[in-house]
């Protein structure tokens, strides 16, 4: 049986918008200029890294899931990797993906090419820590056409807790 955190739930569009703003806040705290992109684009946030624009697709959730039938069950977050019309993303549409868990205010970054082959992406809560933007950006920049992780590495992706 799937369990959910108790508390008010935001509507889908508010969840996405809150996640986009949390990503911008996280980047600004790191000294990286960032702003929302225009509507209708395949990316949500743009960051300026030394004069180069980095396109970021933001995936947000405000629902933690856990299987209460298992005593050792860990809290996890599941993200759908398609746009609102169930269209899959294609290579080159954005550079990084920011995974946002709103309730604990966590942001994890991965290069786009690491996740484009998946329909859904699942993080255990502790894996959302220690995935900084700079590391994901460097992976994207220096290895642009390779998948950068195996199943084992997905358990420890690049994330950052915001206060």
C-alpha positions as CSV (number, residue, x, y, z in Angstrom):
1,X,0.0,0.0,0.0
2,X,1.3,3.4,-0.9
3,X,1.4,6.1,1.8
4,X,1.5,9.8,1.4
5,X,2.6,12.7,3.7
6,X,-0.4,14.2,5.4
7,X,-1.1,17.9,4.8
8,X,-2.6,20.1,2.1
9,X,-1.8,19.2,-1.5
10,X,-1.1,21.9,-4.1
11,X,-2.7,21.8,-7.6
12,X,-0.5,20.5,-10.4
13,X,0.3,23.9,-11.9
14,X,1.1,25.4,-8.4
15,X,3.4,22.5,-7.7
16,X,5.4,23.1,-10.9
17,X,5.6,26.8,-10.3
18,X,6.7,26.4,-6.7
19,X,9.4,24.0,-7.9
20,X,10.6,26.4,-10.6
21,X,10.9,29.2,-8.0
22,X,12.7,26.9,-5.5
23,X,15.3,26.0,-8.3
24,X,15.8,29.7,-9.0
25,X,16.3,30.4,-5.3
26,X,18.8,27.5,-5.0
27,X,20.8,28.8,-7.9
28,X,20.8,32.4,-6.8
29,X,22.0,31.2,-3.4
30,X,25.0,29.6,-5.1
31,X,25.8,32.9,-6.9
32,X,24.4,31.7,-10.3
33,X,22.1,34.1,-12.1
34,X,18.8,32.4,-13.0
35,X,15.4,33.3,-14.3
36,X,12.1,31.7,-15.5
37,X,11.9,31.0,-19.2
38,X,8.9,31.9,-21.3
39,X,5.8,29.8,-21.4
40,X,5.6,27.2,-24.2
41,X,9.3,26.3,-24.1
42,X,10.6,22.8,-23.3
43,X,12.6,24.1,-20.4
44,X,11.5,26.1,-17.3
45,X,14.5,27.9,-15.9
46,X,17.6,29.4,-17.5
47,X,20.9,29.8,-15.6
48,X,23.8,31.9,-16.7
49,X,27.2,30.2,-16.2
50,X,30.1,32.4,-17.2
51,X,28.0,33.9,-20.1
52,X,26.7,30.5,-21.3
53,X,22.9,29.9,-20.9
54,X,22.0,26.5,-19.4
55,X,18.4,25.3,-20.0
56,X,16.8,23.5,-17.0
57,X,13.7,21.4,-17.0
58,X,12.1,21.3,-13.6
59,X,10.2,18.3,-12.2
60,X,8.4,18.9,-8.9
61,X,6.4,16.9,-6.4
62,X,4.9,17.7,-3.1
63,X,4.0,14.0,-2.3
64,X,6.4,11.6,-0.6
65,X,5.7,8.0,-1.0
66,X,6.5,5.0,1.1
67,X,5.3,1.4,1.4
68,X,4.1,1.1,5.0
69,X,3.7,-2.7,4.6
70,X,7.5,-3.0,4.7
71,X,9.1,-2.0,8.0
72,X,12.3,-0.9,6.3
73,X,10.5,1.2,3.7
74,X,12.2,4.5,2.8
75,X,10.5,7.7,1.7
76,X,10.8,8.3,-2.0
77,X,9.7,10.7,-4.7
78,X,8.5,9.8,-8.1
79,X,8.8,12.1,-11.1
80,X,7.1,11.8,-14.5
81,X,9.5,12.6,-17.3
82,X,7.1,13.9,-19.9
83,X,5.5,17.3,-20.4
84,X,1.8,18.0,-19.4
85,X,0.5,16.4,-22.6
86,X,2.4,13.1,-22.1
87,X,4.9,13.9,-24.8
88,X,8.4,12.5,-24.1
89,X,11.3,14.9,-24.1
90,X,14.0,14.6,-26.8
91,X,17.7,15.2,-26.7
92,X,18.7,18.8,-27.1
93,X,15.5,20.3,-25.7
94,X,17.2,21.2,-22.4
95,X,20.6,20.7,-20.7
96,X,19.8,19.7,-17.1
97,X,16.9,18.4,-15.1
98,X,16.1,19.7,-11.6
99,X,14.2,17.3,-9.4
100,X,12.4,19.2,-6.6
101,X,10.8,17.7,-3.5
102,X,8.8,20.6,-2.1
103,X,8.0,19.4,1.4
104,X,11.6,19.0,2.6
105,X,12.7,21.7,0.0
106,X,15.3,19.6,-1.8
107,X,16.6,20.1,-5.3
108,X,18.6,17.5,-7.2
109,X,20.3,18.2,-10.6
110,X,21.2,15.7,-13.3
111,X,22.2,16.1,-16.9
112,X,19.3,15.7,-19.4
113,X,21.0,12.9,-21.3
114,X,21.1,10.8,-18.1
115,X,17.3,10.7,-17.8
116,X,15.8,11.1,-21.3
117,X,15.5,7.3,-21.8
118,X,13.2,7.0,-18.8
119,X,9.5,7.6,-18.4
120,X,9.6,8.0,-14.7
121,X,12.3,8.7,-12.2
122,X,12.4,7.7,-8.6
123,X,14.6,9.1,-5.8
124,X,14.8,7.9,-2.2
125,X,14.9,11.0,0.0
126,X,18.5,10.5,1.1
127,X,19.6,10.4,-2.5
128,X,18.3,13.9,-3.1
129,X,21.1,15.3,-1.0
130,X,24.6,15.9,-2.4
131,X,23.7,16.5,-6.0
132,X,24.9,20.1,-6.6
133,X,24.2,22.1,-9.7
134,X,27.9,22.6,-10.6
135,X,28.6,18.8,-10.7
136,X,25.6,18.2,-12.9
137,X,26.6,21.1,-15.2
138,X,30.2,19.8,-15.5
139,X,28.9,16.3,-16.4
140,X,26.7,17.8,-19.0
141,X,29.4,20.0,-20.4
142,X,32.2,17.4,-20.6
143,X,30.3,14.3,-21.5
144,X,27.4,15.7,-23.5
145,X,26.3,12.5,-25.4
146,X,26.7,9.7,-22.8
147,X,24.5,8.3,-20.2
148,X,26.3,9.2,-17.0
149,X,25.0,6.7,-14.5
150,X,24.1,3.2,-13.8
151,X,21.3,2.0,-11.6
152,X,23.7,1.9,-8.6
153,X,24.8,5.5,-9.1
154,X,21.2,6.7,-9.3
155,X,21.0,6.1,-5.6
156,X,23.4,8.9,-4.9
157,X,22.6,11.6,-7.4
158,X,23.5,15.4,-7.2
159,X,21.1,17.4,-4.9
160,X,21.1,20.3,-2.6
161,X,19.0,21.1,0.4
162,X,17.6,24.6,0.6
163,X,17.0,26.2,4.0
